[in-house]
Amino acid sequence: MSSTQIQDPQLPPFPYPLGVLESHYSTESTTVVLKQKLSSWSGNDFSIKTLAGQPLMKVEGKAISLSRKIRVTDMQDKHLFTLRQEPWSIRGRYYAEGPTGMRFLNVDGHISFGGKKSTISFLNASNGEPVELKMKGNFWDTKATIKLNDANVVAMIDRQVWSARAIIGGAQNYCVTIAPNVDMALVVAMCICLDE
């Protein structure tokens, strides 16, 4: 996927800082590319870069794990969080826990006619208030929008399904446009949950 194929839509700033990891808030509308690694044993290893090519985070999945453990680090290998699937979850329930093991994010997937939906809940770091975001994707999971109260757009996800990497190797590429004032690591976590 070359940068000439990727559109760079601009999102308006979110009205206030939104997220969990304040060090990863976007300062401008930012498009992030999640590229699944073809050589991954687990199928859940991604490189995460800005559209301009600046590395942001690394994602490493465990090949054998009952809870589908996915570890997310910054580029200095500092552990940001671990995503896990709820054991015996049929509908796609995930959660994230920080380096200390404390749970801070819940993602509850719903299957509905016409697409996939998820509810994401967490405590907002900037004001301590509980937040519930809605992620709604189309039938093929090629596009999704994350919103607060069906009004404020937090991020837009566009999955590249018709690339040679996706068809031959099964590796997915995602372009995620994140609004200013939003935690990029939080949105990456949501995107990975959509991939599962």
C-alpha positions as CSV (number, residue, x, y, z in Angstrom):
1,M,0.0,0.0,0.0
2,S,1.7,3.2,-1.1
3,S,1.0,6.6,0.3
4,T,-0.4,7.6,-3.2
5,Q,-3.3,5.2,-2.8
6,I,-4.2,6.4,0.7
7,Q,-6.6,9.3,1.1
8,D,-5.9,11.7,4.0
9,P,-9.3,13.0,5.2
10,Q,-9.2,15.8,7.8
11,L,-11.3,15.5,11.0
12,P,-12.3,18.5,13.1
13,P,-10.8,18.7,16.6
14,F,-12.6,16.8,19.3
15,P,-14.1,19.4,21.8
16,Y,-11.8,18.2,24.7
17,P,-8.9,15.8,25.3
18,L,-10.3,12.2,24.9
19,G,-8.5,9.0,25.9
20,V,-6.4,7.2,28.4
21,L,-2.8,7.7,27.5
22,E,-2.3,11.5,27.5
23,S,1.2,11.2,26.0
24,H,-0.4,9.8,22.8
25,Y,-3.0,12.5,22.1
26,S,-3.0,13.7,18.5
27,T,-2.4,17.4,18.1
28,E,-3.8,17.5,14.5
29,S,-5.9,15.3,12.3
30,T,-3.6,12.3,11.9
31,T,-3.9,9.3,9.6
32,V,-2.2,6.3,10.9
33,V,-1.4,3.1,8.9
34,L,-1.6,-0.2,10.6
35,K,0.2,-2.8,8.5
36,Q,-0.2,-6.5,9.5
37,K,3.1,-8.3,9.2
38,L,3.1,-11.2,6.7
39,S,5.8,-13.1,8.7
40,S,3.8,-13.2,11.9
41,W,3.3,-16.5,13.7
42,S,0.4,-15.2,15.7
43,G,-1.2,-13.2,12.8
44,N,-1.5,-10.3,15.2
45,D,1.8,-8.4,14.7
46,F,1.4,-4.9,13.2
47,S,3.7,-2.0,12.4
48,I,2.0,1.3,13.1
49,K,3.2,4.5,11.4
50,T,1.9,7.9,10.4
51,L,1.0,8.4,6.8
52,A,4.3,10.3,6.5
53,G,6.1,7.1,7.6
54,Q,7.0,8.0,11.2
55,P,6.9,4.9,13.4
56,L,4.5,5.2,16.4
57,M,3.9,1.9,18.0
58,K,4.5,-1.9,17.7
59,V,2.0,-4.6,18.2
60,E,3.0,-8.2,19.0
61,G,0.4,-11.0,19.3
62,K,1.1,-14.3,21.2
63,A,0.9,-17.3,18.9
64,I,-0.6,-19.6,21.5
65,S,-2.8,-17.8,24.0
66,L,-6.3,-18.7,25.3
67,S,-7.1,-15.0,25.7
68,R,-5.5,-13.9,22.5
69,K,-2.9,-11.7,24.2
70,I,-1.8,-8.7,22.0
71,R,1.0,-6.5,23.5
72,V,1.3,-2.8,22.4
73,T,4.5,-0.9,23.0
74,D,5.9,2.5,21.9
75,M,9.0,2.7,19.7
76,Q,11.3,2.5,22.7
77,D,9.7,-0.8,23.7
78,K,7.9,0.8,26.6
79,H,4.8,-1.4,27.3
80,L,1.7,0.7,26.8
81,F,-1.0,-1.9,27.3
82,T,-2.1,-5.5,26.5
83,L,-5.3,-6.4,24.7
84,R,-7.0,-9.6,25.6
85,Q,-10.1,-11.4,24.5
86,E,-12.6,-12.3,27.3
87,P,-12.3,-16.1,27.8
88,W,-15.1,-18.0,26.1
89,S,-16.5,-14.8,24.5
90,I,-18.6,-15.5,21.5
91,R,-19.5,-11.9,20.5
92,G,-16.0,-10.4,20.6
93,R,-15.5,-9.0,24.0
94,Y,-12.0,-7.5,24.6
95,Y,-10.3,-5.5,27.3
96,A,-7.1,-3.7,27.7
97,E,-4.9,-3.7,30.8
98,G,-1.9,-1.4,31.5
99,P,1.6,-2.5,32.4
100,T,0.5,-3.0,36.1
101,G,-2.3,-5.4,35.0
102,M,-5.1,-2.9,35.8
103,R,-8.0,-3.1,33.3
104,F,-8.8,0.3,31.8
105,L,-10.7,-0.3,28.6
106,N,-13.6,-2.6,27.6
107,V,-14.7,-3.4,24.0
108,D,-18.0,-5.2,23.6
109,G,-18.7,-6.4,20.0
110,H,-22.2,-6.7,18.6
111,I,-23.2,-8.3,15.3
112,S,-26.1,-6.6,13.6
113,F,-27.8,-6.6,10.2
114,G,-25.7,-4.6,7.8
115,G,-22.4,-4.5,9.8
116,K,-20.5,-4.9,13.0
117,K,-20.9,-2.6,16.0
118,S,-18.8,-2.2,19.1
119,T,-19.2,-0.3,22.3
120,I,-16.0,1.0,23.9
121,S,-16.0,2.1,27.5
122,F,-13.2,3.7,29.6
123,L,-12.5,6.5,32.1
124,N,-11.4,9.7,30.3
125,A,-7.9,10.7,31.6
126,S,-8.5,14.5,31.2
127,N,-11.7,14.8,33.3
128,G,-12.1,11.4,35.1
129,E,-15.6,10.9,33.5
130,P,-16.8,7.6,32.1
131,V,-17.0,7.5,28.3
132,E,-18.8,5.2,26.0
133,L,-17.9,5.3,22.3
134,K,-19.7,3.6,19.5
135,M,-17.8,2.0,16.6
136,K,-20.0,1.0,13.6
137,G,-18.6,-0.8,10.6
138,N,-20.0,-1.9,7.3
139,F,-21.0,-5.5,6.4
140,W,-17.5,-6.4,5.0
141,D,-15.6,-4.6,7.8
142,T,-13.9,-2.4,5.3
143,K,-14.9,0.9,6.9
144,A,-15.9,1.9,10.4
145,T,-16.6,5.2,12.2
146,I,-16.0,5.7,15.9
147,K,-18.3,8.4,17.5
148,L,-19.3,9.8,20.8
149,N,-23.1,10.2,21.2
150,D,-23.6,9.5,17.5
151,A,-22.3,13.1,16.9
152,N,-18.7,13.8,17.5
153,V,-16.4,11.7,15.2
154,V,-13.4,10.4,17.0
155,A,-11.9,8.4,14.2
156,M,-12.6,6.8,10.8
157,I,-11.2,3.3,9.8
158,D,-10.6,2.2,6.2
159,R,-9.4,-1.4,5.7
160,Q,-7.6,-2.2,2.4
161,V,-9.0,-5.6,1.4
162,W,-8.3,-5.8,-2.3
163,S,-4.5,-5.6,-2.0
164,A,-2.2,-8.5,-3.0
165,R,-1.0,-8.6,0.7
166,A,-4.6,-9.2,1.8
167,I,-5.7,-11.6,-0.9
168,I,-2.5,-13.8,-1.1
169,G,-1.0,-13.4,2.4
170,G,-4.1,-12.7,4.5
171,A,-2.3,-9.6,5.9
172,Q,-4.6,-6.6,6.6
173,N,-3.8,-2.9,6.2
174,Y,-5.8,-0.2,7.9
175,C,-5.8,3.5,7.5
176,V,-7.2,5.2,10.6
177,T,-7.8,8.9,10.6
178,I,-7.9,10.3,14.2
179,A,-9.3,13.6,15.3
180,P,-7.2,16.2,17.1
181,N,-7.3,15.8,20.9
182,V,-7.8,12.1,20.7
183,D,-5.6,9.3,22.1
184,M,-4.0,7.6,19.1
185,A,-3.1,4.5,21.2
186,L,-6.7,4.1,22.2
187,V,-7.9,4.2,18.6
188,V,-5.3,1.7,17.6
189,A,-6.6,-0.7,20.2
190,M,-10.2,-0.3,18.8
191,C,-8.9,-0.9,15.3
192,I,-7.1,-4.1,16.4
193,C,-10.4,-5.3,18.1
194,L,-12.2,-4.7,14.8
195,D,-9.6,-6.9,13.0
196,E,-10.3,-9.8,15.4
